Structure formats: structure tokens, C-alpha cells
């Protein structure tokens, strides 16, 4: 089996609850969404990747593995498009497995046999150029409930743009609160969009977004640290 791979590299995790940890990133080509804030546009099309076998991927991982790294982060693109390939790689390594996903394909996520932590992006309609579908959020909630029921460590990340309306954001958070099975088990990461200079003079709204999530879930606000450090 082969899958289209954009790149495999070692870096610090720049987002979410594992921020600052050294990880090996396996970036797949191909995505089922087209978010307007995407900072990896070259990974949207499957044609941009190089076809690699699971053995080739593991060989590359081993060649760049360092003593401070204990986890592989499957990212993209959208890695849940390739559940069987992820299973093949996972069986060839003892490293922990992280999945960075939009959560829109719960059936595929269910097929992934080994997951130690999942970063699940909550997509907002303001992040699309008119092509947002309501089932995106419904499927993300399905994925979230699925992972919780499997006792897999999962957190939600939501990228917010300076133009985002508080009312629209609160509607989404309320929807998740109403539909989630075990809400006390979920942490939210609010991620202000990059570049951060777009937020100059708007920092008060970040407190408002945090307060809204805090009514329902544990919440932290964390920007993309790898952009601040100017690393990949």
C-alpha cells in the first residue's frame, strides 16, 4: 500500500496541548476540505504528494529520530483519508501516534487501530468561501463522541479569525455542548489565526471567546508557536 506524502520532518509541536514537544510530522497530501485560513495549501491536492510505502515512511522516520522525540504526528492535508496506511505505519514503530484531523470522516477515524492523542479541528462556516455544509460540524461531533467512547485522549482546536462574530462562535459551542456525550472529558484550544499582528487592538475579543467556551468546557488560548519561532 502507498499513500501520497508531502513531507516527513522533525520539529516542535506548535499547536494544542502538546505544544513545545519534539515530534516527527508525517504530512499527507489530499484534503476533503478547503479552509480559507489553511497554511498548507500545497497539501490540499493528492497530486502534490510523493507515493511512499509504509516501510519507506518508517525508514525516513527512523533516520531523523532523536532522543527527545517519542511521537509521530500524522497531519495534512487530512490524514484520516488514509486509515489503513496509518495502521501499517503504526505496526512498524513503537512511537506514540497523534492524529491531527478535521474530524469530518468519523467512519475512517474509527478504522485507525492505534491512537494515543487526537487533535480535532472544529471548523466554522466563516472559514469557508461559501462552501460550508452543516454536516461538517455534525460529523466532527460524531468523531468526538467516538473517540471519547474509545477512551482516546482527544482535544478540540478551533481557529478563530479577527472577523469572527461572537454570536456565531457561541452558537457552535452550544451545539457541541448539546450533542457531546461526556463534555467534562474535553478540552478546547482557541487558536488565534496567524499572523498575530492581525489581532493588534483586538485582544479583548480573545477574552470573550475564551469566556464563551469556559461556560461549557475547559479552555486555553494558544497561538501557533512555530510561527513565532519561525520554524516549520
N, C-alpha and C positions, 0 to 999 in steps of 0.2 A: 504494500500500500504506500502511496505517495501523497503528499499534500504540498500546496504552494506556500513557500516560506519567503517572507520579505527579508528577515534578518534574525540572527541569533547573537546576543551580546550580553555582557555583564555590566551592571550599573547598580546604583542605589534606587530603591523604590521611591518614586517621587510623589505618590498619591496614597491616600487612605490610611488605614490603621497600622500598616507595616512600614510607614514612611521612614526612610533612612536605612533600611535593611538592604544588604547586598543581595541581589538576585540575578539569576540568568533569565533573560527575556527571550521567549520564542514568539516572534511576531508572524502570524498567519496573514496571507493575502486573501481578500474576499470579505465583504460585509453585506449583511442584509438590510442595513440602514444607511442613510446619508445625512448625518447631522451637520448643521451648518457651522458648528464650532470645531469640527474634527481637526486635530493637529497631525493626523497621519493619513492624509488624503491619498498618498501613494499606496495604501494598503486596502483601498475600497474594492478594487478590481482584482479578481483571482489571477488575471493575466500578468499582473505585476510581480508575482512570486516566482521563485525557482522551485521546481518539483524536487522534493527530497524524501527519502525513505526515513522511517523511524530510527533505523540504525545510524544513518548519516546524521540525523539531528542529535542523537545521544553522543556520537563521536565528537561533534562540534562542542556540545555542552561540556564534555569531559576535558576537552583541550583548553577551555577557558575557565574551568572551575578553580576557585580559590578557597582557602581555609575558612574565610568569613562568610561563605555563601552556602546556604542549606535549602534553597527553594528555587523551583522553576516557576516562572510566571508565564502562562500561556495568554497571549494578548493578540491584538489585531489592528485592523480588521475585526472579525468576530470569530473567536476560536471555537465556539460551540457548534459551528458548521462542520467541525471535524472531530466528533466524539470518539470514533473508533481509532483514529490516528493518535489522539491523546492517550487512549488506553494502551496502545502499543508502546509509546514512549515511556509511559509510567511504569510499565512492566520491566523496562530495561534500566531503570535507575532507582536508587534509594532516596533520592531527594524528595522533599515535600512538594506538593503540587498546588499552585494557585491558579485560579481561573478569573480573568478579567473579562466580564461579559455584559452585554446589554440585556440579557435575560429574556429575550423575546422568543427563544426557542426552548421552552421547558421540556419538550419531549427529547430533544437532543441532550440537554443537560442531564436528564435522568439516565442517559446511556453511559455517562462518564463514570467509571468504576471507582476511581480514587481521586478525592478532592479533600485537601486539608483546609483550604480557605478560599472563599469566593468573594470577589468584589463585583457587586451587581449595580450597574448604572441604571438610575431611574431617568427615563427620557421625558422631556417636557415638549409640548406642542410648539412652543416658541423656538425650539432648537431645530425646527424643520422649515423648509421653504414651501409650505402648503401641502406637503405630502404625509402629514402625520395621520395615523389611523388609531382609533380608540382602542383597538385590541392590543396595541403595543403595551400600554400600562396593565391591561388585564393579564397578559402573558407574563409580564415582569412579576406581578403579584403571584401568579401560579408558580413561577420558578422560585420565588422567595419562600412560599409555603412548602414547596417540595424539599428545598434544602434544609429548612428548619425541621421538617418531619424526619429527615435523614440524619439529624444531629450534626450537620456540617456547619462549620464556622463561616458565617456569612454576614457581610455588612452592606449597606446601601450607600452608594455615592451619587450625588446629584450635582451636576454642573449648573451654576447659575450665571446668567448674563446680566450686565448692568441694566438692560432694558426690561428684565422680567418683572411682571406685576405681582405684588404681594398676594393679591386675591387669587390669581391663577395658581400660584405656588401652593397656597393653603388648601385649595380645592384638591390638588393631587395628594398632599399629605393626609388629608382627611379620608380620601378614598382608600389609601393604603391602610390606614388605621382601621377602617371598617371591614376590610377584606382579609387582613392578615390573621393567621391562626394564633401565633404566640408573639405578640408585639413586644413583650418585655425582653425577648431574646435578640432584638435587632438594634444595631447602632447605625446612625446616619452620619455621613460625612458630607458637609456642604463644601463644594469646591468652587471658589470664585474663578471665573474664566480668565485665561491669560490673553494678553499681557495685563499685569496688575495695575499698570498706570491708567487703565480704563476705569478703575474704581476710585481714582482720586476724587475726593469730595463726596463720595457715595458710601463711605464706611458705615454710616448709621443704618443703612438698609441691610447690611450684613447681620447686624444685631437683630433686626426684625425677622429675617429669615430664620435665624437660629432660635429665636423665641417661639416661632410657629412650630418648628419641628419639636422643640423641647416640651411642648404640651402633650406630645404623644410618644416620643422616643428619646433615647439617649442621643446626643448630637455633639459634633465637633466641627469647627470650620477650619479647613486646611487648604492652602493654595498648592499649586504644583511646585514642589521644592526643586525638582530637577531643572525647571526653567530658571529659577533663581540662581542655582549653582552653575547654570549654563552647561549642563551635561545631558547626554541622551537618556 
